[in-house]
Amino acid sequence: MNAYLTSPLRCWLLLTILLSGLLGGCASLSPPVQEMSDARQAIKAAREANAQELAPQKLQSAEDSIELATRTLEHGEYEAARMAASVAKALAIKARDEALAAAATRGP
């Protein structure tokens, strides 16, 4: 057999690459629990900053995205749910930031 293919270092490298590919593929097969939680917490923070009054469109978009994430999660579409939850989180953060900025310019 070819010494190049049987080198222990090369075998270890090949095994590592194969396992990385398998583990990477498994990550997308798991439910996006953390992403969903993060998105819900960001929406909660936006509401606490009064985004429903001061940034209603962004907050509504965040809520629509988390609803989409929930529906796709229920259908087992984990990667789509993960992406929708990430979008929801980003929109909620923008809504919160916009609400805080609007509140600051209003004054007490």
Sequence and secondary structure as in RCSB ss.txt:
>XXXX:A:sequence
MNAYLTSPLRCWLLLTILLSGLLGGCASLSPPVQEMSDARQAIKAAREANAQELAPQKLQSAEDSIELATRTLEH
GEYEAARMAASVAKALAIKARDEALAAAATRGP
>XXXX:A:secstr
  HHHH HHHHHHHHHHHHHHHHHHHHTTS  HHHHHHHHHHHHHHHHTTHHHHSHHHHHHHHHHHHHHHHHHHT
T HHHHHHHHHHHHHHHHHHHHHHHHHHHHH  
